[in-house]
Amino acid sequence: MKSLWLMVFVVSDVSNLNYAFVQNDFDLFPELPLGVPNSDNPVCREQSELFVDSLKNYTLWAHEMWDATVKASTGVLRGNMFQMGHFEQCLTSNPPFEPQYCFATITIHIPKLENPDRDMLAIDFDPDDSVLDRLYRYSDRTKQPRDTVNLGWCIPASCSILDLEKSLTHYLSNLETPFKNKNITYTAQIKEQFCHRPRDKELYTPADITFGLVTLILLILVFIATAYDYRKAEPNGEEKPVKSSKSSKLILAFSARRNFLEMSHTENSNPALNILYGLRTFSIMVVILDHRFGTFTSSALINFDFVEHQYRAAYYAAMLFHGDLFVDSFFLLSGLLVAYGLLSQYNKRIINPGFIIFLRYIRLTPVYAFVIFYYATVFNYTGNGPLWKVVAGGDVDDCKNNWWTNLLYINNYVNPDHMCMTHAWYLPCDFHYFIIAIGLCLLIHKEKKLGLSALFVVTIVSMVIPFVLTVIYMRPSMLMFYPDFLVGPKSHPDFLLTYSKSHTRATPYFVGMFAGYMYHVLKGSNKHVCRIKSWIIITLSIALILAAIFSGVVFYNPYHPYNAIESGLYSAFHRPLWAVGSIGLMYVTSYGHASFFKKVLEWGPWIPLSKLQYGAYLIHMQFQLRSAAKFMNPKYISYFDLICVGMGDIVMAFAAALCLYLMIEAPFRIIFKELLMSKREPKPVEVLPTARENMIAARSNHNNNYEDSRL
């Protein structure tokens, strides 16, 4: 009844624009005012008056606007920083003017702790502590600030950001609160990216229309080519043994039937490498799950205190917040495949390095460019919500402005704080390492000892660089997934300095090149590791992997004093430890007694899925960003929920990757190969019905080995 009386009191007085500001004695943050009555903008002021008058007359649209506005903050003490109200109701309330929904960011300023002897780093509070001690802004990075809330506010769209801030400032300065005698004040801020209007996304730009036309053309090509492929086949489904013209091959490159069938065929040049199909698929699944955790926690949570406790959970923290090691697995596998493929190629003939780089570029870029085009255009129309402009809109704008840095593979150095697709930092790193690998492999081929020595030297240098940067700049041992990173990953100093730069992440790639050389040397041999040696290698490898993970536990302990040398040593050694341990397990799985792992990693379904992992890597983030940006109310976080949602991400990512593979990735790979590396067509021979699969497999295996070293 008291809250109802307060609302009636304010509404009755607001008609005369004569506020008697009253604050509930127990509210930690104030309620928002009705409209913007103190605006210097006459239109804003008149529409605010109309809003209040209509509210008094019980007009539906006015009550929908008021009902959509947050009345009081809840859950702030547990980390709920976003009080959203009803976003959609505000924008669809149909008042006689255009409405807008804004977050009013209100901060409470507490000059000192009630308990000056309190441990500043402690995460748990005594129930008898003052609530002001909980709201106090601590310098501890592991804690979500409790002194700021974002309140959903439905007001006329004619009111500018300046109007809103001025009105809130006036309102807060005249507000009677029980905290005034403690010298506690409130300030307000309105950010443009926190304001939304119904017509924000109504008009399609020429770029949006162009993307739609490009997609339509590609779909038509796939449909025509697939129909042509079926028509060309015999009624019993067998290929006609006739010579194909180049134009026919180019058309059939878009055949979904052919490309789908070829997905299940393996590269048979070295059976020992068949375990990589499972490794790559498993690694991309873990990366997708890890990214889901990051995007989920970066949005609005009702219980962020759960995340804060995970930071302090020692061994749990080491595992949960160290998923970047699985990205190192991709660097490792890429280095292995590149070294193995290039050395095998050099044994046949030396190819111009510039041509090899060009082949790599045209293999990676078509589907990459399509996804960037999607991010810069249509993606912005796939959802809406109070946080859309902050969580998803930033990526859209960055892709519109910096798409060219991605296509030149320099996006981790040029405008990296506005990188298109945050997770795309990996691709320029991999591309830069590939260029270095060409020269190293050529040197190994010509002068084995000199080449291997050079590879060893660059590996050591790649370990020294992160050590030196960490020590000089006094940075943490690794990128910590604390709130300051989650709310702004692209601009975070550790992301820009060490996490995303090619010169700081190269060690696993070069270690992988040693593994590629090993597999190249052992190709065709009858190498077999005895049982005892197998278990010794497995034990040591697991020990190295666990050391890479759990030796970082100490750095998540807020009471552990910072030591630059200690942090530098961990930054230098934990990635090579992970890489060497992974290679040990791979070696035993390929040549020793690890039959269980071998059967799991060589499981047939991994083969087509592994060929989709590049597309899954490119597209999975848009599902996660869209989900986080569409939060209409704060979500409750738990491990079970994250796993469930993450598994859905994996399914959606691979489904979208299949479309990208059949529509772009496989067709353009075949087209470029036909145009750049076409061979003389053999004389047509009669193909027996039982030989159809062998013929398709031969066509699939005709690709150069080094071309399959993409992510």
N, C-alpha and C positions, 0 to 999 in steps of 0.2 A: 504493500500500500504506500510505503514511503516513496519508492521510486516512481509510482504512478502520480503521486501528489507533486513530486518535483517536476515531472514532465509537464503537468498541467500548469504549474506555476510559471515555468519558463515560456510555454506557448502563449499564455495569456499576456505576459509582459512583452513578448517579442514583437507584438503588433505595433507597439509604440516605440520600438527600437530602444527601449529603456531597460537594459539587462540588470537583473539582480542575481549575479552569478552565485550559484550554490553548488557545493561539492559534497557528495555523500561522504560521511566521515570515514568510511572504510574503503573507498575507491583509491587504488594506488595511482591510477592514471585517470584524467578527467574525461567526461563524455564530450562528444563533439557538439558544436553549436548548430542551430537550425539555419541552413543557408549561409550566405555571406552578407549580412546586413550592413557591415561597415565599409563596404567596398567604395572606392572612388569612381568606379565604373558604373555609370547610371543604369546600364542594361542589366548588369549583374545584380545591382541593388534592387531594381524593380522586380526582377524575376525571383529573387530571394523573398521579397515581400509577398509576391503572389503565392509562392510556395507555402509560406507560413499561414496566409489567409485561407488557402485551400485546405491546409491541414486542419485548421480550426473548424472548417465546414465539412470535415470528414470526406473530402473528395478522394476518390480511389487512387489516382495517380500520385497525389501528394503523400498519401499514407504508404504507397509502395516505395517511394523514394526514402521516406523516413524509416520505414521498416527495413530497407536495404542497408541503412547506415548502422554502423556498430554502436551499441549503447554503452557497453562497458567491456573492459579487457578481462580475459580469463586465461588461466594457465601460464601467466607471465613468469611466475616463480619457477616453473619447470621448463622454461625455455621457449614458450610459444610467443614468438615475436610478431606474428601476423594475425590480426583480428580482422577477418575479411568481410563480415556482413554477407550481403547477397549481391554479387557482382552482376549476374544476368538480370535479376529483377530491377536493378537500378537502370541499366541501359535499355530495358524494354518496358519501362513504366509509362511511356507515351504521354509526357506532360506537354503543355502548349509551347514548350521551348525544348531545345536539345539538352538532354542530361549528360552528365559525365560522372565517372567513378574515379576517385583518387584515393591513394593512401596518404593519410596525414601522419607523418612521422613525428612522434612526440617523445622527447627525451626528458627524463627527470635528472636534475643535477644535485647530487648528494656530496657536500663538501668534505665530509669526514665520516669514518666508521663510528657506529655507536659503541662498538667494542674495540678500542684501539689495539688491544693485545691479540686480536684474532690472527690466526695463521693465514696469510694472504694466498697461499697455494692450496689450502685445504679445499676439497670439493664437497665434503659433507658438512652440513650445518646442524648445530644444536637446535632442537625445536623451540627452545626458549630464547634463541637469539632474536635480535630485532629484525624485522622485515627489511629495514633500511640497509642492514648489512648484506642482505641477499640481493638487493637492487643496486648496490654500490658497484661501480665499474672497476674491475680488477685488471691488472696488467698481465694476468695469466692468459696465454694464447689458447690454452685448452678449454677455456670457458666461453660460452655464449653470453654476451652482455645482456643483462636483464634491465638495463636502465632505458631501453628504447623499445617502443612498440609502434607498429604500423596499423592505423585504424582506417577501415573502409568508410568512405565518406561519399554520399550521393548528393551532388549539387548541380546547379545550372552550368552548362558548358560555356556560357558567356563569361564566366569568372576565370580570370587568368591565374597563372601560378602566383604572381605577385599579389593579386587580390586575396587568394586563399591564405597565403602566408601572413599577410597583414592582418586579416581578420582573426586568424588563430592567435597571432601574437597579442592582439588587443584582448582577445577572450582570455588567454592564459594569464596575462598581466593583471586582470581584474578578478581572477578566480580566487575565491576564499577556500583555502585548504587547511587541513589540520597540521600540515607540514611547514607552514609559513614561519612558525616560531622556531623552527630548526634551520632557518636560512636555506630552505630547499625550494628550488624554482623549476619551472618547465619551459622548454623552448619547442618550437615547431618548425618543420621543414616540409616543403612539398617538392617532389622531384618530377620532372616532366615524364620520365619513363614509367612513373607510377600512376599516370592519368590515362583514362581510356574514354573514348566516345563511340557511339554506335556506328559512325561512318568511317572509322579509322581504316577499314580494309575493303571498302565497297568497290573501288575502282581498280581494274586490272591494268598494269603497265604494259607497254610493248614487250618488255622482256618476259613478263609472265605469259603473254600470248605466244611468244616465240618458243618458250619451253614447251607449251602444250602442243604446238605444231610439230616440233622436233620429235616429241614422244609419239605423236600420232603417226608420223612418217615411219618411225622405227617399227611400230606395231604393225603397220600395213606391210612393210618389207618382210617381217617375220611371218605374217599370215600368207603372203604370196609365195615366199620361198618354201614354206612348209607344205602348202598345197601342191606346188610344183614338184617337190621332192616325192610326195605320195603318188602323184600322177606318173612320175618317171619310173617308179618302182613297178615290178610285176604285180599282177593280182594277188599272188601268194606272198607279197611283201619283200621279194628279193630284188636286189639291184640289177638293172639292165647292164649287161656287159658291153657297153658302148663307150666310145671315146667322148669325153666331156670337153667342151670348148671353155676358154677362159671366162667368157661372159656367163656361161652356165655355172662354173665354179663360184664366181662372185655372187651370183644369185643364191646358190645353195649354201653359201656361208651363213645366211640368216635362217636356215632351216632349223626350227626348234626340234624337230625329230632327230636329225643327225647329231646336233650338239648335245641333246639330252642323252642319247645312246652312248656317245663318246665319253660322257662324264664318269662312267663306271670302269673305264679301262686304265690300267696302270702303266707306268714307265718301267719296262722290264730290263733296263740296262744293268741294274744292280739290285737284286732282291734284298740285300741287306738294308737298303734305304726305305723299304716299304713301311717301316715303323713310323716314318715321318708323317704319313697320312693321319694316323691317330694323334700324334703329338701336336700337329698344327691345329687339328680340329679341337682337341681338348684345350689347348692354350687360348684360342680365340673365345671359347665358351667362358673360360675363367676371366678373361679381360672384359667381356660383356657384363658378367656378373659384378665385377669390380667397379665398372663404370656406372652400373645401376645404383650401387651403394653411394657413389659420389654424387650423382645427380639427384638422388632421393634426399640425401642429407643436406644438399645445397638449397633445397626449396623450403617450404613452410612445414615445420614439424611441431606437433603438439607436445612432444616429450623429448626435446633435444637433450635433456639431462641424461637420457639413456646413452646417447653418443658420447657425452662427456665422460661417463663412467667407463666406456670402452677404451678411451684414451689411457685411462689409468689401469686397465686390466692386464698390463704387462704382456704376457705371452699371447693373449688374444689380440692385443693391439699390434704386435709384431706380425701376425698373420693377416689380420684384417686390412691393415693400412700399408701393406707391402706388396700389393698386387702388381706393382710396376715391374716386379721381377719376371712376371710372365710376358711382359713386353720384351724384356731381355731375352726370353726364350725365342721370340721371333727374330731378333737380331742374330742369335746363335744359329738358328735353322737357316736363315737367309745367307749368312756367311758360309755355312757348310755347303749349301746347294750351289752357291755361286762358285766357290773354289772347286768343288767337285766337277761342276759342269764346264767351267772354263779350262781346267786342266785336261779334261777328257776331249774338249774341242781342240785344244792346242796340240794334242797328240795326233790329230787328223790333219789340221792345217791352221795356220795363223790367220785370223781375221782382223781387219782394220779395227783398232780400238774405238775409233769414232763411230764406226758402223754398229759395233756392239752396244755402245751407249745409246745410239739412236733407236736400235731395236728395243732396248729396255724402256726407253721413253714412250714409244708408241704402244708398247704392251701395257704399261701402267695407266697411261693418261686418258684414253677415251672414256672409260667408265668413271674414272676420277673426275673428269671434267663434267660429265653428266650429273653426278651427285652434287658437285659444287653449284652447277646451274640450278638444280632443284632447291638447294639451300637458299640461294639468292633470290628465288622467285616464289614458287608455289608453296614451299614449306610454311611461309608466313600465314597462309590461308587455311592451314590444317587445324587450327585451334585458336582458343582465346581464353583469357583469364586474367585475374588481377596481377599475376607475375609474368605474363606472357612477354611483355616488352623487355623485361629484365633478364629472364632466363633464356628465352628463344630469340627475341627480337635483336639482341646484341649480335648473335651469330649471323642472323640474316643481314644486318647492316655491314658486318665485317666481310661477309662473302660478296656483297655488292661492291665494296670498295677495294678489297684486296685479293680478289680471285686470281689475279695475274701472278701474285707471289707464289700461290700454290702450284699453278701450272708450270712455273719456272723452277719449282722445288727449292725455293729460298725463303719460304714462309716462316721458318724458325729463326731467321736472321733479319729479314726485312719486315718491319711493322709487326713484330711477334706479339705485342700486347693487343693487337687487333687481328689476330690470325683467324682466317676462315676455317671453321671446324677445329676446335681445340685439339681433338685427338689426332689431327692430321700432321702434327709435328713429327710423327714417326717417319712419314714418307720421304721428306728431304734428307733426314739422317740416313735412311737406307740407301737412297739414291747416291748420296755423297760417298758412302762406304763402297758402293758398287764400283764407282769410278776408280777409287784407290785399289780395289781388289783386282781390277783388270791388269794394272801395272805389276802388282805383286805376283799374281799368278803367271804372268808372262816371264817375270824374273825367275820364279821357281822352275818354270819349264826349261828355261835356257841354262840357268846356273842354280841348281837345287840348293846347295849350301848357302849361297849368297841370298837367294830368295827367302829361304826359311829364316835366315838371320835377320833380314829386313823385316819380315813379318813379326818376329819376336821383338824387335826394337820398337816398331809402331805399337805393339800391344803394351809394352812397358810405358811408352809415352802416353798412351790413352789412359793408363792408370794414374800417371803422375799429374795430368792436367786437372782432374777433379780434386785431387789432394791439394794442389797449389791454390786453386780458386777458393776452396772451402777455408783454407787457412788465412789467405790474404783478406778475404771479405768477411771472415768471422761468421760463416753461415752454418746452419745445421748440417748434420751428416747426411741427411736425405730430405726429400720433400715430405714434410709432415702434413697430413690431411686434416689440419685444424680448421676452425671456422673461418679464419682470415684467408685461407686458400679456397675453401669451398664457395665463398661468396664472390670471389674474383680471381679464378685460376689463371687467366691469361696475363694479368698484371702482377701476379705474385713474384717477388724478387727471386725466389728459389727456382720457380718454373722458368723464368727468363735466363737465369745465370747458369744453372747446371742441369736442369731436368730435360729441357727440350733442345739443347744445342748439340750439333753433330760432334763437336770436339770433346764433349764430356760423356757421351754414351756409347763410344765405339768399342770398348773392351770386349763385350760378349760377341760382337760381330767378328773381330779378329781371332778370338778363341775358336769361334765356329769355323773359321777358315783352316785352322790346324786340323779340326775334325774332318773337314772336307778333303784335305790332303790325305789324311789317314784312310778314309774310305776309298779314295782314288787309288792309293797304293795297294789296298787289300782287295780291290775289285777282281773278281774271278778266282781268288785264292780259296783254299779250303781251310781258312783260319778257324780255329775252334779254341775257345778258352775253357780250360778244365773247371770242374765244379768248385774246387777250393779257391782258385784264383778269381772265379766269378763272384763268390761270396765275399771275398776280401775287397774286390773293386766295388761291389754294391754297398758294402758297409762304409767304406771310405767316401764314396760318392754321396750317400745319404748324410754322412757326418758333415761334409762340405756344404750341402744344401741347407741343412739345419743351422749350421754356423752362420751362413749368409743371412738367414731369416732372424734367428733368435739372438744373435749378438747385437742386434739393433734395439733389443728390449730396453736397454739402459737409457736410450735417448728419449723414450717416451715417459720416463720418470721425471716429473717436474722438479724434484728435489736434487736431481743429479747435476752437479755444477758443470757449466760449459767448459770444454777444453778443445781448442781449435785443432790441435794435433790429433787428438783422439777422434774427433769428428772427421778430419781429413783422411785418416787411415781407414775408417769404416767406408767413407765414400769411395775410396780407391780400391778396396779389396772385396766388398760384399758382392759386387757384380761378377768379377772373375771367379769367385768361389762358387756362385750359383752356376755359372757357365761350365766350369770344369766338372762339377758334380753331375750336371745334366749329361755331359758327354760320357762320363763314366758309366752311367746307367744305360745310355744309348748303345755304347760299345758292347756291354754285356748282353743287352737284349738282342743285338744283331748277331753276335758271334759266340755267346756263352750260354750259361745255364740260367735263363730267365724266361722260361717257356710261357709262363702265365702272362707276363707283360707283353711278350711277343704276340701271343694270340689276341690279346686285347687291342694292341696298337695296330695290328694288321687286319682287324675285323673289316669285312667287306664294305659296310655302309660308310666307314670313314673316308673311303676313296672319293665318292662324289661330293661328300660334305667338305672335304679338304679343298676341293676345287672351287668351292663357294666362299671360302673364308675371307678372301680379299674383298669381295662385295659385302659380306657380313660386317667386316671391319669398317668399311666406308659408311654404311648406311645405318648401323645399329644405334648410333648416338642420336639420330633424329627421333627415334621412337622414345628414347629416354628423356630427351630435352622436351619433347612435346608433352609427355606425361607430367613432368615436373612443372612445366609452365602452365598447365591447365588446372593445377590445384585450385579448386574453388573454396576449399577450407583446409586448414592444416591437417596433416596425416599423422597417424600413429605409426612409429617405426618399431619393427621387431625383426629378428633374423628370419623367422619362418615366412613372414610377409615378403621380405626382400628376395628370398630364394624363389618364392612363387612368382613374383613379378619378373624376376630376372630370367626364369625359365621361359616365361612368355616372350621376353625380349629376344631370347635365343631363337625361338621358333619364328618370330616375325622377321628377325634379321636374316635368317637363312632363306625364308620364303621370298623376301625382297631380293636377296642376293641371287636366287635362282632366276628371277625375272631379269635382273641386270646381266646375268651370265648369258642367258639365251638371247637377249635383245641387243646387247652391246659387247660384252667382254669376249665371248667366243667368236661372234661374227667378225669383229674388227681384227682379232688376232689372225683369223684365217685369211681375211682380205689382205692385210699387210704382208703376210707370209707369201701369198700368191703373187702379189705385185713385186715384192722385193727379193724373194728367194725361190721363185718358181723353178721347177725342174722339168726336164723334158718328159712329156707324157709317154708312159710305156704303152706298148701295143696291147690292144684289148684282148683279153683271154676269157674263156668261158669260166664263169664262177659257179661252182656247185652250191646248191642250197645250204649244205652243211658248212660251207666256208664263209658265210656272210659275216659272222662275228669276228672271224680272224681278219677279214678285210678291213672292218671298221677299226679294229685294234691297231692294225698296221698304220692306218691313216692317223690315228691318234698319236702313236708313238713316233711319228715322223718329225715331231717338234724337236728342236734343239734342247739339250738338257738344261742349259743355263737360263732358258726362258721361263722355267718353272720355279725360279727362285724368288718370285714376288712374295709379298706378305701372304 
